[in-house]
Amino acid sequence: MTAPTHSVFGVFLSLIILALFDVKLSLHWSILACAVLGSLAPDVDMPKSIIGRLLGFVSKPLEQRFGHRTVTHSIFGWGVATVLFAGLCTVGVWGYGFFKPSTVSYLYLNLSVTSILLPALVTKVIRFTGAFAIGYVSHIVLDMMTPQGVRLLWPNPKWDVFPGDVNLRPETGSKSEFIIFIVIAVLLGCALPVSQYGLKSSLRWLLATPESAIAEFKELRTRTFVEFKGVFEGTREPIAGRAEVLEVKNKRLVIYFQHHVYTLSDELSADILAHTVRIVRTSDRVPLTTLSFERESREKLLRVLPENTLISGEIVVPKGMDLKLSKAAKTLSQTGDRLLLYYASKVQVQSLGWDDGFELMQDEEEAKVQALAEEQETLRSELSDLQRPPKGLTELGAQVFMKADEKERREHRKKAIRVRLKAIAMDMARENHKLRSMKLVFSGTVTLREVK
């Protein structure tokens, strides 16, 4: 077989086998280069080949000593070449990783070299070596399909071929090989998506079921969307589009679609009954931020909330406040003095209202404080009058001319007023505390999720 056929088949077989092992993102130039190198490497025993011209000092002795399609086209040759490539690859990848600027900065911070480099480098070496080894095998497989075959079990002198009928084995450079090249190229085009996302993810994409989409989403750590078709559960109205996935809850996808939060599944309890669901992945991070606040006014709280965000968390509301919530609302609920938000929009928070009972309670408390203040002022005025001599008398005259029972009555009244003033002060302190607790301020911690 010629070099183009070997290269295309090597790349195809590498991508498919790596996908079978769920190695994602194998469609990278470095992986493809290793696969191509492996698919050309067995012909190092032929000086006229591409690899033979590059490594003439190895190619000529091999051809003179062993001949073409012998030791380099055997299981033994495949093992030796794979080990040598793994060693060279380890040295190259380690050297590149060690002298990268980011690594040098890590070393400057006195971090462990092993903890930084080893996991990433081992993964790269395994991927590169795997692609090379698969490409090498692909070359041997194709050459076994030619009339000459290969000595697969070298040093065994037997030549191995398939199929057994020589008429079914194409000559190198023939029209039959060209047809094989075209078929492999078409298969390679079909294999590209599979190699990009892995076999498991590709199968889930083909199935396009809510269960497969949920399983795929659980494995992702980046911002994710879905393209779906289905019907609204209540009206059976057809619906289709693209939505951002927020999370998975109770075996249903929670999505943000057309400025609303819905659940998406094939279960009857979901808001949207989906027929087809396909995950659309991105490389963007999930846009989450946390906001904490203490006794902030409603106006200030709304000012700091971004427009295109969904809010989740818990807000402490004034005691006695019963918020007006829509019975159909799934993003807002209240338990006592706790307002629970589940992907609520800023508009929903802004439109929150409270019943007239809370304002009536505020008015009642303010009226109590006002009544106590007025009573306090009246008693203080009366006490001031009692502490002065009766009208028309001096203090000496009051002592001489006032009767004993009148003096006793005045003293008794002053004591009663003082006692009542102390009680009023305590009542006013208590009522003012109630009013302060009923002030329209909010506390809590929420998570903000930016949406598109």
Residue pairs with C-beta under 8 A, 6 or more apart in sequence:
1 139
1 142
1 143
1 145
1 146
1 172
1 177
1 180
2 172
2 173
2 177
3 40
3 43
3 49
3 50
4 181
5 142
5 177
5 180
5 181
5 184
6 39
6 40
6 43
6 138
6 139
6 142
7 36
7 39
7 40
8 181
8 184
8 185
8 188
9 39
9 138
9 139
9 141
9 142
9 184
10 35
10 36
10 38
10 39
10 40
10 134
10 135
10 136
10 138
10 139
11 32
11 35
11 36
11 39
11 135
11 188
12 138
12 184
12 187
12 188
12 191
13 35
13 134
13 135
13 137
13 138
13 141
14 26
14 31
14 32
14 34
14 35
14 38
14 130
14 131
14 134
14 135
14 138
15 26
15 27
15 35
15 188
15 191
15 192
15 194
15 195
16 191
16 194
16 195
17 130
17 134
18 26
18 31
18 127
18 130
18 131
18 134
18 195
19 26
19 191
19 194
19 195
19 198
19 199
19 202
20 199
22 198
22 199
22 200
23 127
23 130
23 198
24 196
24 197
24 198
24 201
25 196
25 197
26 127
26 131
26 195
26 196
27 192
27 195
27 196
30 128
31 127
31 128
31 131
32 131
34 89
34 128
34 129
34 131
34 132
34 135
35 131
35 132
35 134
35 135
36 135
37 85
37 132
37 135
38 81
38 85
38 131
38 132
38 133
38 134
38 135
38 136
38 137
38 138
38 139
39 135
39 136
39 138
39 139
40 49
40 50
40 51
40 135
40 139
41 51
41 72
41 81
41 85
41 132
41 135
41 136
41 139
42 69
42 72
42 73
42 77
42 78
42 81
42 136
42 139
42 140
42 143
43 49
43 50
43 51
43 52
43 72
43 139
44 51
44 52
44 55
44 58
44 59
44 62
44 72
45 52
45 59
45 62
45 63
45 66
45 67
45 68
45 69
45 70
45 71
45 72
45 73
46 52
46 59
46 63
46 68
47 53
47 56
47 59
47 60
47 63
49 59
51 59
52 59
52 63
53 59
62 71
62 72
66 72
66 154
69 143
69 148
69 149
69 150
69 151
70 150
70 151
70 154
71 77
71 151
71 154
71 155
72 81
73 139
73 140
73 143
73 150
73 151
73 152
73 154
74 140
74 150
74 151
74 152
74 153
74 154
75 152
75 153
75 154
76 154
76 155
77 154
78 133
78 136
78 137
78 140
81 132
81 136
82 129
82 132
82 133
82 136
85 128
85 129
85 132
85 133
86 125
86 129
89 125
89 128
89 129
89 132
90 121
90 125
93 121
93 124
93 125
93 128
94 117
94 121
97 103
97 117
97 120
97 121
98 113
98 117
103 116
103 117
106 116
107 113
140 150
140 152
143 149
143 150
144 150
144 152
144 160
144 161
144 162
145 161
145 162
145 163
145 169
145 170
146 161
146 169
146 170
146 171
146 172
147 161
147 166
147 169
147 171
148 159
148 161
149 159
149 160
149 161
149 169
150 159
150 160
150 161
151 157
151 158
151 159
151 160
152 160
153 160
161 169
163 169
170 176
170 177
170 180
171 177
193 202
193 205
194 202
197 205
197 281
201 216
201 279
203 212
204 212
204 213
204 215
204 216
204 279
205 212
205 216
205 278
205 279
208 276
208 277
208 278
209 266
209 276
209 277
210 252
210 253
210 264
210 265
210 266
210 274
210 277
211 266
212 277
213 226
213 253
213 277
213 278
213 279
214 248
214 251
214 252
214 253
214 265
216 279
217 224
217 245
217 248
217 253
217 279
218 248
220 279
220 281
221 286
222 281
222 282
222 283
222 284
222 285
222 286
223 244
223 282
223 284
223 285
223 286
223 287
224 244
224 245
224 279
224 280
224 281
224 282
225 242
225 243
225 244
225 245
225 279
225 280
225 281
225 282
226 242
226 243
226 245
226 253
226 255
226 264
226 277
226 278
226 279
226 280
227 241
227 242
227 277
227 278
227 280
228 240
228 241
228 242
228 243
228 264
228 272
228 274
228 275
228 276
228 277
228 278
229 238
229 239
229 240
229 274
229 275
229 276
230 238
230 239
230 240
230 264
230 272
230 273
230 274
230 275
230 276
231 237
231 238
231 239
231 272
231 273
231 275
232 239
232 271
232 272
232 273
233 268
233 269
233 270
233 271
233 272
233 273
239 272
241 257
241 258
242 280
243 255
243 256
243 257
243 262
243 264
244 255
244 256
244 257
244 451
244 452
245 253
245 254
245 255
245 279
246 254
246 255
246 256
246 261
246 310
246 343
246 449
247 254
248 254
249 263
250 263
250 269
251 265
251 267
252 263
252 264
252 265
252 267
252 269
252 270
253 263
253 264
253 265
253 277
254 261
254 262
254 263
254 264
254 343
255 261
255 262
255 263
255 264
255 272
256 310
256 343
256 451
257 272
259 345
261 310
261 330
261 331
261 342
261 343
262 270
262 271
262 272
263 269
263 270
263 271
263 272
264 270
264 271
264 272
264 274
264 277
265 272
265 273
265 274
266 273
266 274
266 275
267 273
286 449
287 449
287 450
288 447
288 448
288 449
288 450
289 447
289 448
289 450
290 445
290 446
290 447
290 448
291 304
291 305
291 445
291 446
291 447
291 448
292 444
292 445
293 301
293 304
293 442
293 443
293 444
293 445
294 443
295 441
295 442
295 443
296 441
296 442
296 443
297 440
297 441
297 442
298 440
298 441
298 442
301 442
302 346
302 349
302 350
305 311
305 346
305 349
305 448
306 346
306 448
306 450
307 346
308 450
308 451
308 452
309 345
309 346
309 448
309 449
309 450
309 451
310 343
310 344
310 345
310 448
310 449
310 451
311 341
311 343
311 344
311 345
311 346
311 349
311 446
311 447
311 448
311 449
312 341
312 342
312 343
312 344
312 446
312 447
312 449
313 341
313 444
313 445
313 446
313 447
314 338
314 339
314 340
314 341
314 444
314 445
314 446
315 338
315 339
315 341
315 442
315 443
315 444
315 446
316 337
316 338
316 339
316 442
316 443
316 444
317 323
317 334
317 337
317 338
317 339
317 442
318 337
318 358
318 437
318 438
318 439
318 440
318 441
319 337
319 437
319 438
320 357
320 358
320 361
320 438
321 337
321 354
321 358
321 438
322 334
322 354
322 355
322 357
322 358
323 332
323 334
323 339
323 352
323 353
323 354
323 355
324 352
324 353
324 354
324 355
325 332
325 333
325 334
325 352
326 332
329 348
330 342
331 341
331 342
331 343
331 344
331 345
331 348
332 339
332 340
332 341
332 342
332 344
332 348
332 349
332 352
333 339
333 340
333 342
334 340
339 352
339 444
341 349
341 446
343 449
358 438
361 438
362 435
362 438
365 431
365 434
365 435
365 438
366 435
368 427
368 431
369 428
369 431
369 432
369 435
372 424
372 427
372 428
372 431
373 428
375 424
376 421
376 424
376 425
376 428
379 417
379 420
379 421
379 424
380 421
382 413
382 417
383 414
383 417
383 418
383 421
386 410
386 413
386 414
386 417
387 414
389 395
389 397
389 398
390 398
390 402
393 401
393 402
